[in-house]
Amino acid sequence: MLFDATVTQDFEQALSREWLETNGLGGWASSTISGAHSRRYHGLLVAATRPPVDRQVLLSKLDETLVLGGQRYELGCNQYPGTVQPQGYQYLTQFQRNLFPEFTYEAGGVTLRKTIVALAGENTTLVRYEVLAAPASFTLELLPLLAGRNSHDFRHADDTPQPDFTRTDAIFQIRPQPNTPELYLAIPGASYAPRPLWFYQLEYAIEQERGEQYHEDLFSPGSFSLTLAAGDTVHILVSTDSPAGRDAAALLTQEQQRRAALLPPTAAPDSLLYKLTLAADQFIVRRGTQLKTVVAGYHWFTDWGRDTMIALPGLCLATSRFDDARLILQAFAQSVSEGMLPNRFPDSGEAPEYNTVDATLWFFVAIHHYRQASGDEAFVRELLPVLLDILAWHQRGTRFGIRVAEDGLLSAGEEGQQLTWMDAKVGDWVVTPRQGKAVEINALWYNALRIGSILAYDFEQPTTGQQLEEQASRLYAAFQPNFWNADLGCLYDCLHLDGTPDASIRPNQLFALSLPFPLLTGERAEQVLSVVAEHLYTPVGLRSLSPEDTRYQPIYEGPLLQRDGAYHQGTVWSWLLGPYVDALLYVHGQKLGQERAQQVLEAFTYHLREAGVGTISEIFDGQAPHYPRGCMAQAWSVAEVLRVATEFKQPHP
């Protein structure tokens, strides 16, 4: 994916496009094409100190300057109040993102290509500089800007004495703050000149847009210099571990081979499948020393149960990463408590939270897909006791009022709790209270019963299988009489605890069509799909609420209260394109369904060239032009588009 000078040398365009490199631990390197940070989360080395949590921004930037013929050409870029300085984007003639992000600069007759790589399995960023052309030898100066803070925080200048680098051969070592890990820089052939300086009030545009604090101070102990000439290549390692004795070029080759091996053999570099397969890799990370999990989104989410189970088929099964899928399922199976999967693992590393009703039910769907894709009967058999225990807890009742009602439908909810995926809450305000019998929760509960029944039959527990089958049949019989909204020709979104129905037109009803075991057929299935298409479909996903609803919020922006008030009140979610395509195939059949699904994918591909380059944003404005918002890279967004994309010939973004 290539951007020329019409984008790279336009500051606003270059600032609006972000790149992301991840390391499989939960850490990353990330910024904008321009070189100026737009988020507090941007940095050249953001280390996950307790994988996949406790992310620390250690080295924020490494700004370059070319010195030749008595002239200085600053390639770095920073935004300050009322100004951009330096303006290195003016020398950026090309940005390309295939396996890695690559930046090509031209200044003073020098053509310099920079490649940034996060190495898998370690908190290490590799930076390669290649001198493609130069009229004579020149000096490359590197200015390190240190943060030394948690990724959610900001750094501000103080009077505390700041550290300086110590040197052993070509390795420079520093601890940015007393409570951070050591930081190592391996810069072959470099000299170092101490010059302690604070850089004040760097400005982060997206933080300002989100109504957050948006100024930060960064510290530089000094600068590095090395002499280069045409044809030279230098590799720099930035790490929390000493890089002594490591061959940086060999590490880069190893990472190239690892990523290339992930790709489908026939996928062209400009195809949707190529881009999203690489994007999918960024979310699969280590949990502890042996297991795997899924980071829900970059840059601030950790691993969430719901997001992980929804994303697993696209991230792992569509890419044939069955070993990773197994380790993820195993990690969450070990964390089941009172018949519930964790909602999330906090970034602080504290005990998991269990305030979710649907994560556990998505666990069944993920296992069903895993079994179909991998044929791993032995592992699924191992999980069966966990699944049956979950079903038993739901039958007799578990946390937060989650229990099966007398009519066989699943009810959930307590005052002040948000348990479904529409979970925005500000203080005591639950923005979308859905206490009672939510439509997608009952579609998921039906699927959990059917999947549990099949597994019980297949693994020699016929009595249990029959009991679960009967419970599923009871739910099926109760579903349409309770949820069908004859006035609107679609499904109610929720039946509240007092029995009153919520007629909001939301995408949740789609899951009665899209899951492995649908609850609607024929004309009613067609009507639901038609209502969703008319009210909710956009080229980048489905709106969370119909624009005709008085509560509809067309724009997602501003302070937290304003943003969370819009989060599920009209904001578009791209992950919903997956179930939407499933519903198209279910309702229209393979031929017409595939034609319409292909149209959906073709309409979407432009997004891979905006916001997070080569990945998919979390959310978008409900109103055209559907500006991307939230996380610049979201696991279930990538996963669901990738999952359905594997079934079709792919358009090029």
N, C-alpha and C positions, 0 to 999 in steps of 0.2 A: 504494500500500500504506500504510494508515493505522493508527497506534497512538494510542489515546486515553489519558487520564490513568490508567486502571487499569493500564497498562503503564509509561508514562513517569514516573509518580510513585511507582512501586515500584522502589527502588534496585536490588535484585538482578535484577529483570527487565530494567530499562533497561541495567544493566551487561552483561548477557549478550548483548545485541543490538548488533551493530557495523554501521557504515556505511562505505562506501568510495567515494572519487572518485579516478579515475586520469587521467593526462595524456598517454598515448600515447608517453611516453619511458621508462617504467619507474618513474616517481615517482608520488606519491599524496598525498591528504589522507584521514585516517581516524581514527575514534575509536569510542566507544560512544554510544548514544542518551543516556545519562545525562550525558555531557560529561566523565566521568572516564576517563582512559586505563586500559586493562587489559593492554596489551602495550607493550613497549619500542618497537615499530614504529609506534605511533600518533603522529600529528602533523598539524598544520594545513598545513605545507609540508614534504614529504619529497621532495627534489630528486634526480633521476637525473643525476649530473654527467658521466657517460660513457654515454649511452643504449645499452642499457637497464640498465646496472649502476652501481655505486658510488653507492648511494642514501644521502643525507645528511639526517638530521632537523635542519632549521634552526630553524623556528618550531614549537615543540611545541604551544603553546596560545595563545589570545587570549581570556581570560576576561572576561566582561562584568559590569558592575554598573550598575543603574539608580539614579539619585539624584533624588528629588523629595519635596517636602513635608517636608524634614528627615529622610527615611528613606532607607536604603540597602538595595537588594534585589540580592543577589549571585546572578547566574545561572550562574556557573561551578560546577564540581564536581571535587573531587579526593579520592582515597582516600589516607589516611595510616594508619600502624599504629594500629589500634583506633578509628579515627574517619573520618568523611567530612566534609570542610570545604573550601569552602562546600557547601551542599546545594541548588544551583540547580535540580536535577531536580524539586524540590517546586513550582516555578513552571512547569514544562514541561507544558502541557496537551495537546500534540499533536505527534507526529512523523509525517512523511509522506515516502515515497520513491517518486517517479515519475521524472521526468527527473533530478532532483537531490534530495539530502536537505534537508528543510525542518523547522525547529524553531519551534514557536509557544509563547511565554512570556506569562504573565499575572501582573503584580505591580503593586500600588499603583494600579490602574486603567489601567495601560498594557498594551496587547497588542502584542507585538513579534514579528515573524516573521524568522527568520534562514535564509538559503539559502547553501549552500556549494557551490562549483563549481570543479573542476579543469579548466583550459583545455587543450584538445588541442594538442599540439605544443610546449609550453613548460612550464617549471618555474614555474607561476603558479597560485595559488589565489585565487579571487574570493569575497568574502563580502558578501552583500547584507543590509542591515537595513531592514525596512519597518515603520513605526509604523502599525499598523492602528487603534489607538485610544489616546487619552491625555487625561486631564482638564486638563492644562496642559503647558507646555513642561517638559522635564526634561533631565538630563545623562546621557549614556551614557559610562561609563568603560570603557576597554579595557586590560587588563593583559597584555602579551606575556611569555610564558615561553619562554626560549631554551634549546635543547639544543646544537646545533652539534657533531654527532657522526655517525659512521657508524650506519646503521640497526640494525646488529647489536649495537652497544655500549650503554653507559650513561654518563650524565654524572654527575660527582660534584664537589661544591664543593671549591675549593682557594683558596690565598691569592694566586693570580695576579690582577693588576689586570684588571677586566672592562671591556669596551668600552661606550660609550654611543652613542646615536643622534646622527647629524648630520642637519641639516634643510636642504632646499632647497625653498622654497615648501611644498606640501602633501605632499612626499615625504620620508620618514625612511629613513635608511640606516645599516646596522650590519654588521660582520663578526663573527658569533657566536664564532668561534674563528679563530686565525691560519691554519689549514689548510682553512677552509671558504669557499665562495663568499660574496660580498656578499649581504645580505638587504635588500630594499627593501619599505617599506610606504607605499602611497599612501592617505591618510586625509583626504579633503576636509573642510575646516573644523575640523580638530582642533588642539587645543593639546597640548603635551607637558610633563610635569613629571618631571624626573629623580628617581628614588628607588631606588638600587641595592639589591636584596634577593635573597638566596638562599632558595629554598623547598626544604626538606629532606625527604628520605625519602618522596617520592611513591611509592605502592605500586601495583604492577601485578599484578592478581589472576591472570591467565592465566599469566604468567611463574612465579608461585608454584606454580600447579597443575602446571606442566611441570617443576618441580624446578630452575628456573633462578634466577639472581639476580633480585630483583624490586623493588629500591628504587633510586630515582634522585633527584638534586638538579637543580633547574632554576633558571636565573638570570633575573631581570627588571631591566632598567636603569631602568624608570620606567613611567609610565602615560599614556595618551592620553585626552582628554576632548572631547566635542562636544555641542552643544545641539540637541535634536530636539523636534518637536511632532507632533501627529496629522497623518497624511498624508505625512510626510517619508519619503524613501528615501535611503539612503546606500550607496555601493558602495566596498568596500575591496579593493585589490589587494596581494597578498603574492607577491613574485617574486624570482628571482635576477637579473633584468634590470631596468633602470630603467623604471618605468612612465610616465615623463614624456611628456605629450602624448597618452596613451592614453585612450580613452573606455570606461570600465568597463561602462557600461550597454550599449553597442554590442557589446562583447565577449561579454557574457552572452547577448544576443540571437543572436549568431552561433553560440555553442555550443548554444543551444536548437535552432536550426535544423539544425545538424549532427546532433544526436542524433535529432531527430524524423525526419530523412530516412532514418535507419537502420531505422526501424520498419516492419513490414508495414502496409499501409494499413488493414486490417480488424482489427488487433490492439487489443483494449480494454486500458486501463491496468491492469486487475486480472487480465489473462490471463497464463498461464505464458509464452506466446510473447513478449509485450511485455517482461516482466521479464528473461527470459533473453537476448533480443536485445540489450538494454542491457548486461546483465552480460557478454555475449560481447565487446562493444566494449572492455572494460577490459583484456583480455589481449593485444590486438593492438598491438604497439609498434614503434617504430623501432629498427633495428640499424644503427649507423653513420649515414651521411647519406642513403643511397639505398634501403636494403633494409628489410624488415620481419621481425619474429619474434614469438614468443609467450612471454609471461611465464607460467611454469608455475603459479604460485600466489602469492597475497599473504598474508603480506608478505615472505617471506624467499627465495623461489625466484627464480632467473633463468630464462633460456631453456634448456630441455632438449630434446634431439632427439626422444626417445620421446614426451614429452608433446605436443610441437608437432605431430608427425605424426598422433597419435591425435586431437588436438583440431581440426586444420585443417578437416575436413569440417563439423563443427558450427559452429565460429566463423566460417568464411569462406564455405563453399559453401551451407549452409542459409540464410545471410543474404545470398547473392548478392554477396559481397565478393570477386570473382574477381581483381581487381587486387592486393589484399592477399595472396591465396593464392599468386599467381604470385611476388610479391616474397619471400614466406616460403620457398617451394620453391627459389627462386634463391639465397637466402642460405645455405641448407643444402647445396645442390648445390656451391657454391663452397668448402665446408669439408670435402668428402669426402676422406678420407685412407686409402690402402690398402684401399679398398672399404668404408669405414665412415663413417657419419654421427657427428658428435660426440654424446657422451652429454649434455654440458652445457658451457655457457660460464660460467666462474667469475665470481663477483661482483667479484673483484679485477681483472678485465680481462685475466687471463693467457691463455695458449694454451688452446684447447679440450681437453677430456678425451674419450677414445674408448672408455671401458670400458662398452660396451653391445653386445649382439648383436641386440636387437630394433628399436632406433631405425631402423636402416638398412632393415629389412624393412618397417616401417610406412611408410617413404618411398615404397615401391612402391604400397602401398594408397592413400596420400594422392594420389599422382599419378593412379592409376586413377580415383578419385572426382572429382578435378579435371577430368580429361578428359571424363568423362561429364556433369558439371554445366556446364562452360564451353564445351565444343566447341573449345577452343584447341589445335588440332592442331599449329600451328607451334611453340609453346613446348614441348609434349611431345616433339616430334621433336628439339628442341635437347637435351633431357634424355636421350635414348636412349643416346648414348655413355657417359654417366655411369652409367646403369643397367646397361648391359652390362658395363662395367668392374667394377662392384660384384659382379655375378654371377660373373665370372671370378675375382675375388679369393676369393670364398667357395668356389669349386670347388677352387682350389689351396691355399687356407689363408691366413688373415690373423692378426691379433693375437689373443691370449688363447685360442689353440687352436680358433678358429672355422674349421671346415672341413666339407666333405661327406664322410661316411663311405662305406664300400664298399657299404652297402645303400641309398645314396641319401638317407638321413636326414642332417640337419644337426646336428653336434655342436659344443659350445662349452664353454669353461671351463678355468680354471687355479686352482690352490690359492690361496686368499686373494682371489679376484676374484668380484664379484657382477655378472652381466652381463644378467640379465633384469629385468623391472619389479619383481620381488620382490627388492629390492636393499639391504635394511637391512644395515648393517655397523657394528660398534662396535669400534674398534681392529682387532685381527686376527680378531675373531669375525664370520664371515659367518652371519647368523641363518638364512637359508633357502638353504643351498647346493644349487644345482641344476645342478651340472656334468654334462655329458653331453648327452643328447637330450631337451630339454624339449618338452612337448607343444605349447604355443602357438608356440614357435619353429619347429617343423616345420610347423604350420599356416600360419604366416606365410611360411616358405621356399617352401612349395608355391604360395602365392598370388603370391609374387615371381616364381617361375618361369613361372607361367601368364600373369601380366601382362607379363613380359618377352617371352614368346613371342608374345603378341598384338601387342605394339608392334612387334616385329621383322617379323612378317608384314605389318602395316599400313604400315610404313615401308620397304618394299622390301628386306628382308633375310631372305628365305625360308629360307635354309640355317640361319641362326642361330635363326630361329623354330622350325624343326623340331627342332633339337638341344635347345632349351629345353623344348619340348613333350615330347620323349622323357624328359628328366630329371624332369619333373613326373609323368609316368606311372609312372616307376620309383618315385618317392617315394610316390605314391598306393598302389601295390601293396604297399609295405613298411609303410605306416602302421598299418593295423588289426591285422595279425598281430603287430606289435611293441607297440602301445599298448593294445590292448583288454584290460581287466581283467574276465574272465568272472565272477569271484567277486562283484564289486560291481556289475556291469552298467554300467560307465563306463570312462573312459580313465585310464591311469596318468598321473601328473603329470610324471614324468621317468624316463628310462632312464639310470642312472648310468654313469660311465665304465667300471665293471667289468661292466656289463650287467644289474645288478640293478634291478628296477623299483621306483619310489616310488609306493605306493598311496594317498598322501594325497589326500583329497577337497578339491580346490581349484577355483577358477573358471577356471583356465587351459584346461581341456578344452573350455570353451564356444566357443573360437575355431575349433575344428574344425567348428562349425556356423554361426558368425555372419559369417565373412569372405566376401568376394565369391565365392570358389570353395571350397565346403565339402568336407570329407574324409569325412563320414559321411552316410548316408542311412537312410531307413526306420526299422526298429525300434531300431537302435542309436542313431540320432539322438534318438529319443524317450526312450530310457533315460537318455542323458546329461543331457538337459534335465530329466528327472524327478529325477535325483539332485541336480543343481544346485539345483532348486527346493526340494527337501526339506531339504537340508543348509545351503544358503548364502543363499537369498533372504531379504531383509528389506525393509521398506517404503522404506528409504533407500539400498539397494544390495546388493551381494553380500559375504558374509563371505569372507575370504581363506583360511579353513580351517574344516573342519567342527567344530561343537561337540563331536562325539563323539570327536575326536582328543585324545589325552592332552596334546598341546602347546598346545591351544587356550587363548588368553588373552581373556577376555570384556571387559576394560576396558583402554583405552589412556590411561594417565596416569603421573605420576611422573617421576623423573629420566630422562635420555637412555637409559641402559642398559635401564631397565624399559620405556620407550616403544618403543624399537627392537626389543626382544624381543617386542613384541606387534604390531608394524607390519603384518606379513603372516602372523600366526598367529591369525587370527580377527577382526581389525579389519575393519570394513565399508568398502568403497570404492564411492562412488556412480557413478563413471565406468563401472563394469561394468554399470549398467542399460542402457547402449546396446547392447552385444553380447547382453545377455539378451533385450531386445526383438527384436533381429534374429533370435535363435534361436527365439523364440516364433512369429514370422512364418514362418520357414523350416520349422519342424516342423508347425505347426498350420494353415498356409495363411492366406490373406488374411482370411477372414471371422472364424474363431475366433481367429486370431492377433491381429487388430486389437482384438477385444473384450478379450482378456487384456492386451494392451499398454496399452489405455486404462485398465484397472484398475490397472496398475503405475504409470502417471503420476498417476492420481487419488490413489493411496495416498501418493505422494511429495510432493505440492504443499505440505503443511503446513510443510515444512522451510524454505521461502522466507520464513517469518515468524519464524524463529529464527536464532541465530548471526549470520551475515552477511546482513542484510536484503536480499532480492531477488537473492541469489546462492546458490551451492552450496558447502558445505564440502568439504574434501579427504577426510576420513575420519570414521567414527563408531564408537562402541563396538559390539562384536559382540553384546553383551547388551542387551536392551530396558531402558530406552526409547531406546537407540541415541543417546546423547549426542554431539553434533557435536564433533569434535576436529581437530587439525592446522591447516592453513591455513583461514582463514575464507572464502576464495574461491579455487577451484581451476579451472584452465582446462579440463582434460579432463572434470571433473565437469559444468561448465556446458555444454560442447560436446556431450557425448554425450547428455545429457538433451534439449538443444535440438534436436539432429539428429533424434532419433526423435519429438520432440514436433511437429515441422513436418509430420509425416505424419498427424496426428490432430486432430480437434476438441479444443480444449484446455480442461481444467478450470481453475477460478480458484483461486489460492492463498489 
